[in-house]
Amino acid sequence: MIKEYRCKNDGKLLFKGMLIEGQIEVKCKACHEVNTFEPTPLHEVVCHKTGCPNRVA
Ligand SMILES: [Zn+2]
């Protein structure tokens, strides 16, 4: 599951990926806004497809 992380100020795409632990700070190249991203809660990371082995009941 790849998530798009966008600038909170102007909505520009900063990076794509998955953040599980820690916290990340990214400075927007367009408006120089510093965006802080929190990790995705683990329950949102697991696959929601029925029958997928990664799925957690
Ligand atoms: Zn920006």
PDB file of the backbone (N, CA, C, O) and the ligand in Angstrom, with CONECT records:
HET     ZN  A 101       1
ATOM      1  N   MET A   1       0.855  -1.194   0.000  1.00  0.00           N
ATOM      2  CA  MET A   1       0.000   0.000   0.000  1.00  0.00           C
ATOM      3  C   MET A   1       0.889   1.242   0.000  1.00  0.00           C
ATOM      4  O   MET A   1       1.576   1.513   0.985  1.00  0.00           O
ATOM      5  N   ILE A   2       0.879   1.976  -1.068  1.00  0.00           N
ATOM      6  CA  ILE A   2       1.681   3.190  -1.168  1.00  0.00           C
ATOM      7  C   ILE A   2       0.760   4.393  -0.929  1.00  0.00           C
ATOM      8  O   ILE A   2      -0.305   4.531  -1.531  1.00  0.00           O
ATOM      9  N   LYS A   3       1.216   5.232  -0.045  1.00  0.00           N
ATOM     10  CA  LYS A   3       0.431   6.413   0.283  1.00  0.00           C
ATOM     11  C   LYS A   3       1.121   7.647  -0.297  1.00  0.00           C
ATOM     12  O   LYS A   3       2.349   7.716  -0.352  1.00  0.00           O
ATOM     13  N   GLU A   4       0.325   8.604  -0.723  1.00  0.00           N
ATOM     14  CA  GLU A   4       0.898   9.847  -1.228  1.00  0.00           C
ATOM     15  C   GLU A   4       0.920  10.872  -0.110  1.00  0.00           C
ATOM     16  O   GLU A   4      -0.091  11.124   0.545  1.00  0.00           O
ATOM     17  N   TYR A   5       2.084  11.456   0.095  1.00  0.00           N
ATOM     18  CA  TYR A   5       2.210  12.494   1.120  1.00  0.00           C
ATOM     19  C   TYR A   5       2.309  13.837   0.416  1.00  0.00           C
ATOM     20  O   TYR A   5       3.200  14.075  -0.399  1.00  0.00           O
ATOM     21  N   ARG A   6       1.375  14.697   0.756  1.00  0.00           N
ATOM     22  CA  ARG A   6       1.283  15.983   0.068  1.00  0.00           C
ATOM     23  C   ARG A   6       1.508  17.145   1.029  1.00  0.00           C
ATOM     24  O   ARG A   6       1.275  17.038   2.233  1.00  0.00           O
ATOM     25  N   CYS A   7       1.959  18.235   0.470  1.00  0.00           N
ATOM     26  CA  CYS A   7       2.160  19.466   1.232  1.00  0.00           C
ATOM     27  C   CYS A   7       0.815  19.951   1.769  1.00  0.00           C
ATOM     28  O   CYS A   7      -0.170  20.031   1.035  1.00  0.00           O
ATOM     29  N   LYS A   8       0.792  20.274   3.069  1.00  0.00           N
ATOM     30  CA  LYS A   8      -0.476  20.705   3.655  1.00  0.00           C
ATOM     31  C   LYS A   8      -0.830  22.129   3.245  1.00  0.00           C
ATOM     32  O   LYS A   8      -1.964  22.578   3.414  1.00  0.00           O
ATOM     33  N   ASN A   9       0.140  22.813   2.716  1.00  0.00           N
ATOM     34  CA  ASN A   9      -0.073  24.207   2.330  1.00  0.00           C
ATOM     35  C   ASN A   9      -0.617  24.340   0.913  1.00  0.00           C
ATOM     36  O   ASN A   9      -1.595  25.053   0.688  1.00  0.00           O
ATOM     37  N   ASP A  10       0.009  23.658  -0.044  1.00  0.00           N
ATOM     38  CA  ASP A  10      -0.412  23.816  -1.435  1.00  0.00           C
ATOM     39  C   ASP A  10      -0.784  22.503  -2.126  1.00  0.00           C
ATOM     40  O   ASP A  10      -1.127  22.497  -3.308  1.00  0.00           O
ATOM     41  N   GLY A  11      -0.717  21.392  -1.389  1.00  0.00           N
ATOM     42  CA  GLY A  11      -1.169  20.122  -1.947  1.00  0.00           C
ATOM     43  C   GLY A  11      -0.205  19.477  -2.923  1.00  0.00           C
ATOM     44  O   GLY A  11      -0.552  18.484  -3.563  1.00  0.00           O
ATOM     45  N   LYS A  12       1.014  20.025  -3.054  1.00  0.00           N
ATOM     46  CA  LYS A  12       1.997  19.413  -3.964  1.00  0.00           C
ATOM     47  C   LYS A  12       2.455  18.072  -3.399  1.00  0.00           C
ATOM     48  O   LYS A  12       2.605  17.907  -2.188  1.00  0.00           O
ATOM     49  N   LEU A  13       2.676  17.109  -4.315  1.00  0.00           N
ATOM     50  CA  LEU A  13       3.124  15.780  -3.898  1.00  0.00           C
ATOM     51  C   LEU A  13       4.577  15.850  -3.427  1.00  0.00           C
ATOM     52  O   LEU A  13       5.459  16.272  -4.176  1.00  0.00           O
ATOM     53  N   LEU A  14       4.818  15.437  -2.194  1.00  0.00           N
ATOM     54  CA  LEU A  14       6.173  15.481  -1.638  1.00  0.00           C
ATOM     55  C   LEU A  14       6.887  14.154  -1.833  1.00  0.00           C
ATOM     56  O   LEU A  14       8.022  14.119  -2.309  1.00  0.00           O
ATOM     57  N   PHE A  15       6.233  13.076  -1.471  1.00  0.00           N
ATOM     58  CA  PHE A  15       6.800  11.751  -1.707  1.00  0.00           C
ATOM     59  C   PHE A  15       5.699  10.718  -1.608  1.00  0.00           C
ATOM     60  O   PHE A  15       4.610  10.975  -1.094  1.00  0.00           O
ATOM     61  N   LYS A  16       6.022   9.530  -2.120  1.00  0.00           N
ATOM     62  CA  LYS A  16       5.105   8.403  -2.001  1.00  0.00           C
ATOM     63  C   LYS A  16       5.807   7.324  -1.215  1.00  0.00           C
ATOM     64  O   LYS A  16       7.014   7.131  -1.358  1.00  0.00           O
ATOM     65  N   GLY A  17       5.076   6.631  -0.400  1.00  0.00           N
ATOM     66  CA  GLY A  17       5.688   5.550   0.350  1.00  0.00           C
ATOM     67  C   GLY A  17       4.809   5.154   1.508  1.00  0.00           C
ATOM     68  O   GLY A  17       3.618   5.459   1.557  1.00  0.00           O
ATOM     69  N   MET A  18       5.434   4.467   2.434  1.00  0.00           N
ATOM     70  CA  MET A  18       4.696   4.006   3.592  1.00  0.00           C
ATOM     71  C   MET A  18       5.543   4.281   4.821  1.00  0.00           C
ATOM     72  O   MET A  18       6.711   3.898   4.886  1.00  0.00           O
ATOM     73  N   LEU A  19       4.954   4.936   5.773  1.00  0.00           N
ATOM     74  CA  LEU A  19       5.642   5.299   6.998  1.00  0.00           C
ATOM     75  C   LEU A  19       5.041   4.475   8.133  1.00  0.00           C
ATOM     76  O   LEU A  19       3.857   4.589   8.449  1.00  0.00           O
ATOM     77  N   ILE A  20       5.880   3.648   8.733  1.00  0.00           N
ATOM     78  CA  ILE A  20       5.371   2.752   9.771  1.00  0.00           C
ATOM     79  C   ILE A  20       5.765   3.248  11.163  1.00  0.00           C
ATOM     80  O   ILE A  20       4.955   3.261  12.090  1.00  0.00           O
ATOM     81  N   GLU A  21       7.021   3.652  11.282  1.00  0.00           N
ATOM     82  CA  GLU A  21       7.499   4.079  12.589  1.00  0.00           C
ATOM     83  C   GLU A  21       8.156   5.434  12.477  1.00  0.00           C
ATOM     84  O   GLU A  21       8.597   5.841  11.403  1.00  0.00           O
ATOM     85  N   GLY A  22       8.218   6.120  13.588  1.00  0.00           N
ATOM     86  CA  GLY A  22       8.910   7.398  13.634  1.00  0.00           C
ATOM     87  C   GLY A  22       8.079   8.514  13.045  1.00  0.00           C
ATOM     88  O   GLY A  22       6.862   8.403  12.901  1.00  0.00           O
ATOM     89  N   GLN A  23       8.755   9.579  12.711  1.00  0.00           N
ATOM     90  CA  GLN A  23       8.083  10.763  12.212  1.00  0.00           C
ATOM     91  C   GLN A  23       9.007  11.367  11.168  1.00  0.00           C
ATOM     92  O   GLN A  23      10.228  11.270  11.290  1.00  0.00           O
ATOM     93  N   ILE A  24       8.445  11.981  10.158  1.00  0.00           N
ATOM     94  CA  ILE A  24       9.294  12.522   9.100  1.00  0.00           C
ATOM     95  C   ILE A  24       8.920  13.980   8.843  1.00  0.00           C
ATOM     96  O   ILE A  24       7.753  14.368   8.895  1.00  0.00           O
ATOM     97  N   GLU A  25       9.942  14.762   8.568  1.00  0.00           N
ATOM     98  CA  GLU A  25       9.744  16.166   8.231  1.00  0.00           C
ATOM     99  C   GLU A  25      10.215  16.384   6.812  1.00  0.00           C
ATOM    100  O   GLU A  25      11.346  16.038   6.470  1.00  0.00           O
ATOM    101  N   VAL A  26       9.363  16.953   5.987  1.00  0.00           N
ATOM    102  CA  VAL A  26       9.713  17.211   4.596  1.00  0.00           C
ATOM    103  C   VAL A  26       9.409  18.665   4.285  1.00  0.00           C
ATOM    104  O   VAL A  26       8.316  19.162   4.557  1.00  0.00           O
ATOM    105  N   LYS A  27      10.399  19.334   3.710  1.00  0.00           N
ATOM    106  CA  LYS A  27      10.205  20.721   3.321  1.00  0.00           C
ATOM    107  C   LYS A  27       9.724  20.760   1.880  1.00  0.00           C
ATOM    108  O   LYS A  27      10.333  20.159   0.995  1.00  0.00           O
ATOM    109  N   CYS A  28       8.648  21.459   1.659  1.00  0.00           N
ATOM    110  CA  CYS A  28       8.101  21.571   0.308  1.00  0.00           C
ATOM    111  C   CYS A  28       9.018  22.434  -0.546  1.00  0.00           C
ATOM    112  O   CYS A  28       9.430  23.519  -0.135  1.00  0.00           O
ATOM    113  N   LYS A  29       9.339  21.930  -1.762  1.00  0.00           N
ATOM    114  CA  LYS A  29      10.244  22.679  -2.633  1.00  0.00           C
ATOM    115  C   LYS A  29       9.548  23.905  -3.218  1.00  0.00           C
ATOM    116  O   LYS A  29      10.202  24.877  -3.597  1.00  0.00           O
ATOM    117  N   ALA A  30       8.240  23.854  -3.288  1.00  0.00           N
ATOM    118  CA  ALA A  30       7.510  24.946  -3.918  1.00  0.00           C
ATOM    119  C   ALA A  30       7.283  26.114  -2.961  1.00  0.00           C
ATOM    120  O   ALA A  30       7.532  27.266  -3.316  1.00  0.00           O
ATOM    121  N   CYS A  31       6.813  25.822  -1.755  1.00  0.00           N
ATOM    122  CA  CYS A  31       6.425  26.913  -0.855  1.00  0.00           C
ATOM    123  C   CYS A  31       7.248  26.944   0.433  1.00  0.00           C
ATOM    124  O   CYS A  31       7.047  27.819   1.274  1.00  0.00           O
ATOM    125  N   HIS A  32       8.178  25.990   0.593  1.00  0.00           N
ATOM    126  CA  HIS A  32       9.083  25.926   1.750  1.00  0.00           C
ATOM    127  C   HIS A  32       8.375  25.671   3.069  1.00  0.00           C
ATOM    128  O   HIS A  32       8.942  25.878   4.142  1.00  0.00           O
ATOM    129  N   GLU A  33       7.159  25.229   2.982  1.00  0.00           N
ATOM    130  CA  GLU A  33       6.429  24.806   4.167  1.00  0.00           C
ATOM    131  C   GLU A  33       7.052  23.503   4.675  1.00  0.00           C
ATOM    132  O   GLU A  33       7.314  22.590   3.892  1.00  0.00           O
ATOM    133  N   VAL A  34       7.287  23.420   5.987  1.00  0.00           N
ATOM    134  CA  VAL A  34       7.800  22.174   6.551  1.00  0.00           C
ATOM    135  C   VAL A  34       6.606  21.329   6.996  1.00  0.00           C
ATOM    136  O   VAL A  34       5.827  21.726   7.863  1.00  0.00           O
ATOM    137  N   ASN A  35       6.489  20.162   6.381  1.00  0.00           N
ATOM    138  CA  ASN A  35       5.384  19.250   6.682  1.00  0.00           C
ATOM    139  C   ASN A  35       5.891  18.124   7.572  1.00  0.00           C
ATOM    140  O   ASN A  35       6.927  17.519   7.296  1.00  0.00           O
ATOM    141  N   THR A  36       5.168  17.855   8.619  1.00  0.00           N
ATOM    142  CA  THR A  36       5.510  16.752   9.505  1.00  0.00           C
ATOM    143  C   THR A  36       4.477  15.653   9.319  1.00  0.00           C
ATOM    144  O   THR A  36       3.271  15.895   9.368  1.00  0.00           O
ATOM    145  N   PHE A  37       4.978  14.431   9.104  1.00  0.00           N
ATOM    146  CA  PHE A  37       4.070  13.310   8.888  1.00  0.00           C
ATOM    147  C   PHE A  37       4.227  12.283   9.991  1.00  0.00           C
ATOM    148  O   PHE A  37       5.336  11.925  10.385  1.00  0.00           O
ATOM    149  N   GLU A  38       3.110  11.829  10.468  1.00  0.00           N
ATOM    150  CA  GLU A  38       3.060  10.780  11.482  1.00  0.00           C
ATOM    151  C   GLU A  38       2.936   9.434  10.766  1.00  0.00           C
ATOM    152  O   GLU A  38       2.417   9.370   9.652  1.00  0.00           O
ATOM    153  N   PRO A  39       3.405   8.373  11.394  1.00  0.00           N
ATOM    154  CA  PRO A  39       3.285   7.059  10.757  1.00  0.00           C
ATOM    155  C   PRO A  39       1.828   6.637  10.588  1.00  0.00           C
ATOM    156  O   PRO A  39       0.945   7.037  11.347  1.00  0.00           O
ATOM    157  N   THR A  40       1.610   5.808   9.558  1.00  0.00           N
ATOM    158  CA  THR A  40       0.293   5.231   9.325  1.00  0.00           C
ATOM    159  C   THR A  40       0.026   4.202  10.420  1.00  0.00           C
ATOM    160  O   THR A  40       0.856   3.320  10.641  1.00  0.00           O
ATOM    161  N   PRO A  41      -1.099   4.291  11.103  1.00  0.00           N
ATOM    162  CA  PRO A  41      -1.399   3.256  12.106  1.00  0.00           C
ATOM    163  C   PRO A  41      -1.417   1.883  11.458  1.00  0.00           C
ATOM    164  O   PRO A  41      -1.911   1.705  10.345  1.00  0.00           O
ATOM    165  N   LEU A  42      -0.865   0.919  12.181  1.00  0.00           N
ATOM    166  CA  LEU A  42      -0.674  -0.416  11.608  1.00  0.00           C
ATOM    167  C   LEU A  42      -1.978  -1.054  11.142  1.00  0.00           C
ATOM    168  O   LEU A  42      -1.980  -1.819  10.177  1.00  0.00           O
ATOM    169  N   HIS A  43      -3.076  -0.753  11.807  1.00  0.00           N
ATOM    170  CA  HIS A  43      -4.337  -1.363  11.388  1.00  0.00           C
ATOM    171  C   HIS A  43      -4.796  -0.860  10.026  1.00  0.00           C
ATOM    172  O   HIS A  43      -5.671  -1.466   9.406  1.00  0.00           O
ATOM    173  N   GLU A  44      -4.216   0.246   9.550  1.00  0.00           N
ATOM    174  CA  GLU A  44      -4.557   0.735   8.218  1.00  0.00           C
ATOM    175  C   GLU A  44      -3.630   0.154   7.157  1.00  0.00           C
ATOM    176  O   GLU A  44      -3.892   0.255   5.959  1.00  0.00           O
ATOM    177  N   VAL A  45      -2.530  -0.463   7.626  1.00  0.00           N
ATOM    178  CA  VAL A  45      -1.526  -0.980   6.693  1.00  0.00           C
ATOM    179  C   VAL A  45      -1.928  -2.342   6.159  1.00  0.00           C
ATOM    180  O   VAL A  45      -1.641  -2.671   5.008  1.00  0.00           O
ATOM    181  N   VAL A  46      -2.590  -3.136   6.990  1.00  0.00           N
ATOM    182  CA  VAL A  46      -2.950  -4.486   6.571  1.00  0.00           C
ATOM    183  C   VAL A  46      -3.934  -4.442   5.413  1.00  0.00           C
ATOM    184  O   VAL A  46      -4.740  -3.522   5.275  1.00  0.00           O
ATOM    185  N   CYS A  47      -3.833  -5.459   4.604  1.00  0.00           N
ATOM    186  CA  CYS A  47      -4.673  -5.545   3.413  1.00  0.00           C
ATOM    187  C   CYS A  47      -6.134  -5.754   3.798  1.00  0.00           C
ATOM    188  O   CYS A  47      -6.457  -6.526   4.700  1.00  0.00           O
ATOM    189  N   HIS A  48      -6.995  -5.050   3.094  1.00  0.00           N
ATOM    190  CA  HIS A  48      -8.426  -5.166   3.380  1.00  0.00           C
ATOM    191  C   HIS A  48      -9.129  -6.145   2.445  1.00  0.00           C
ATOM    192  O   HIS A  48     -10.335  -6.368   2.558  1.00  0.00           O
ATOM    193  N   LYS A  49      -8.360  -6.731   1.516  1.00  0.00           N
ATOM    194  CA  LYS A  49      -8.961  -7.683   0.582  1.00  0.00           C
ATOM    195  C   LYS A  49      -9.306  -8.982   1.302  1.00  0.00           C
ATOM    196  O   LYS A  49      -8.491  -9.531   2.043  1.00  0.00           O
ATOM    197  N   THR A  50     -10.492  -9.453   1.078  1.00  0.00           N
ATOM    198  CA  THR A  50     -10.887 -10.722   1.676  1.00  0.00           C
ATOM    199  C   THR A  50     -10.030 -11.843   1.107  1.00  0.00           C
ATOM    200  O   THR A  50      -9.873 -11.963  -0.108  1.00  0.00           O
ATOM    201  N   GLY A  51      -9.483 -12.656   1.990  1.00  0.00           N
ATOM    202  CA  GLY A  51      -8.678 -13.793   1.548  1.00  0.00           C
ATOM    203  C   GLY A  51      -7.201 -13.487   1.415  1.00  0.00           C
ATOM    204  O   GLY A  51      -6.412 -14.406   1.196  1.00  0.00           O
ATOM    205  N   CYS A  52      -6.803 -12.255   1.537  1.00  0.00           N
ATOM    206  CA  CYS A  52      -5.389 -11.898   1.456  1.00  0.00           C
ATOM    207  C   CYS A  52      -4.658 -12.374   2.706  1.00  0.00           C
ATOM    208  O   CYS A  52      -5.147 -12.167   3.816  1.00  0.00           O
ATOM    209  N   PRO A  53      -3.483 -13.015   2.547  1.00  0.00           N
ATOM    210  CA  PRO A  53      -2.754 -13.526   3.716  1.00  0.00           C
ATOM    211  C   PRO A  53      -2.284 -12.432   4.660  1.00  0.00           C
ATOM    212  O   PRO A  53      -2.004 -12.710   5.827  1.00  0.00           O
ATOM    213  N   ASN A  54      -2.190 -11.184   4.181  1.00  0.00           N
ATOM    214  CA  ASN A  54      -1.772 -10.085   5.049  1.00  0.00           C
ATOM    215  C   ASN A  54      -2.904  -9.542   5.903  1.00  0.00           C
ATOM    216  O   ASN A  54      -2.696  -8.735   6.809  1.00  0.00           O
ATOM    217  N   ARG A  55      -4.079  -9.996   5.599  1.00  0.00           N
ATOM    218  CA  ARG A  55      -5.244  -9.477   6.284  1.00  0.00           C
ATOM    219  C   ARG A  55      -5.243  -9.930   7.744  1.00  0.00           C
ATOM    220  O   ARG A  55      -4.951 -11.084   8.057  1.00  0.00           O
ATOM    221  N   VAL A  56      -5.571  -9.008   8.607  1.00  0.00           N
ATOM    222  CA  VAL A  56      -5.678  -9.331  10.036  1.00  0.00           C
ATOM    223  C   VAL A  56      -7.143  -9.168  10.436  1.00  0.00           C
ATOM    224  O   VAL A  56      -7.758  -8.124  10.216  1.00  0.00           O
ATOM    225  N   ALA A  57      -7.657 -10.187  11.004  1.00  0.00           N
ATOM    226  CA  ALA A  57      -9.084 -10.180  11.361  1.00  0.00           C
ATOM    227  C   ALA A  57      -9.332  -9.195  12.502  1.00  0.00           C
ATOM    228  O   ALA A  57     -10.468  -9.041  12.949  1.00  0.00           O
TER     229      ALA A  57
HETATM  230 ZN    ZN A 101       3.993  23.443  -0.519  1.00  0.00          ZN2+
END
